[in-house]
């Protein structure tokens, strides 16, 4: 079912405040990204179309739980601005009537919310669970039964639907209303697709690329960011369903005719002991990823502190009398070649080596420090 058109603007001239967008100038494509609406798959597809350096995503030391999730690091995209990055003149040329393909994807807010809660909180996402929202009393426990999952889900819905004042992630892009993320009043869409229309989307995208002289063959989207539990009727009892529908009233007013829970409500949940074990295993892995990321951050903070101390010493005029020429150094193995515990050990080794070098430089530059250990120097202060 095609989504009914609104009175859309003719161009993107007024869209300078819309940030959650990916603009491919050469291909004349604009994608509005909405979390949990196939955005990971679509971003990888656009990365392929626009010729992004895939290895730069895979080698980045991020806390994302998988390589595929690294596609969300906006700093690694090349020549792919947001609408908010463009000047008024360029924005005024972006229009379907001027050969641009501008699109977004929407999804039933009830299913989207349950999926987002699982991927960001139930399985212990390293960024959301262990950093952004660490320590909150509404975070779900590691479940041992479906009843515990349902209880923690109900508590989360209460927190979310209380709004920003409830202490939950109501303002986060994965949980915000889709109409607020689309900004149809500012963005001139060629079409907004329901997530069940992904096949139509890839076909339309293929046809568009032909018109701009880029022949890519058949486009397909891989399933990404899967969640462990399928929804059943127990997930949406009347009270929870009504709270969600009130919270996302704007989405239902605009797109509600597309969505039905009839299929979900016709089946019970089928979560097994294996499902609970799967969640526990994911949480254990994500917890370790968070630990490793914190080790990297701590090593970076220590290195920065030492560099600042060295810079301060230089500013005090205590430069060495002459440059000391060093023998050629071997090129270190790229971090992308290390995995798991090997990566942690290598990061620790490099961090310790860098700290020792910085300490030796300080000893050479500051009178009275030569021959003293770091511990003795701190005691002297």
Secondary structure as UniProt FT lines:
FT   TURN            13..14
FT   TURN            16..17
FT   STRAND          21..24
FT   TURN            25..28
FT   STRAND          29..32
FT   TURN            35..36
FT   HELIX           39..50
FT   HELIX           54..58
FT   HELIX           67..72
FT   HELIX           74..76
FT   HELIX           83..85
FT   HELIX           88..91
FT   TURN            92..93
FT   HELIX           96..98
FT   STRAND          101..106
FT   HELIX           109..117
FT   HELIX           118..122
FT   TURN            126..127
FT   HELIX           128..132
FT   TURN            133..135
FT   TURN            137..138
FT   HELIX           146..161
FT   HELIX           164..166
FT   TURN            170..171
FT   TURN            173..175
FT   HELIX           178..182
FT   TURN            184..186
FT   STRAND          191..194
FT   HELIX           195..197
FT   HELIX           198..211
FT   TURN            212..213
FT   HELIX           233..236
FT   HELIX           238..247
FT   HELIX           249..255
FT   HELIX           256..258
FT   HELIX           262..265
FT   HELIX           273..315
FT   TURN            316..317
FT   HELIX           335..337
FT   HELIX           340..365
FT   TURN            367..368
FT   TURN            370..371
FT   HELIX           374..380
//
